[in-house]
Amino acid sequence: MEKIKKIIAGSLAAVIVAGAGITAIATNGFQDFGNTDTIQMELPKENDGGAIIGKGHGNGIKLTSAKISEADYENYGVSPLAETAYTITVTPTPTDAHDTYAWTSTDDESVKLTPSDGGKTCKVECLKAFGTQITLTCTSENNPDIMASLTVDYVKRISSVNVSVNPGTIAFGSTEMSYTVMATPVWGTGTIQPSNFTVTGGTLSNNLTGLTVTVNKSVPLDSTTTRVYTLRGIPGDFTFTGTTFDLISPYDAFISDTDLTYGDQVVANSILPTSVRAMSAKTSVVPLAAPGLGAPTVSQLKSAYNNSVLEKAPETTNDGTLTINYTYSYGDVISESNTASINVEFDVSGLVVNATDITLNEDSLIF
């Protein structure tokens, strides 16, 4: 499965934290100053991922967040199972105020808190996805009016994608058919859902086995030598961009290129065709008008391949596989690419191939 850019490296989840911290002046004790914009924040770096601290409500303290990179988990004592982790530092006003702080979480199983240094620093670990917004609260142990709270959200990831194509059966024939891909993501647990899911294209692969991908022709050079030409079709997947694609025949969809080779064989006179033996009695060489004269043509290979598909395509829903590429993102927090696939059935009822289309000449040996 091409496959993928992840802003949150090695993580199954992204956490968004909205928080608050304000500065108060110590005059006759701390007072409630309401909302301010003094919260400090450290945004995640590209390919680093992590938490985003926003503005909120608090009284008497300032909070600063810093992302803990996965490479530093061991140094910070973070569980290797944590999806994201960060530290939050408490700064009182005035900065030399002596106080200790208590931290609480409304969901200890999903977001684990580990305070240190009297609660002035708190390590936060997101251990699993959660579907209800979590609130973290930091409260002064000397004065419960001095506090700040953070809300923690979880960005949903795609757990699977339901894919379909219209028409539902891939038809091959002599006329072009158009198809439209439809994809609906199934979102996992979370409190925020990305809204920019996009299908960027895809591939259609052929699951049929035993298909003819070569056409051979033997051309006599003289009474003892035959040149055998082999025109080979190089298989490949059909690719498209966007959510629509057009198809005509199996050859057009699944043969990406051709390759013509030849080799000379020494044969006994008795097995040469009658017409060649007659010519050999008059001359020892059967001249060729030009190199490659009489070699199989692309049209003959196309007919042989389409005819083989006509014979091999069973009445099942697994004749081919349609794979789509999709992307989705949520701001700077999450940006991912992935694939999803479905099996498809081939309808070859419109693929009429006349066996005479692959006849080279009466003296040819077709394998």
Disulfide bonds with the S-S distance in Angstrom:
none
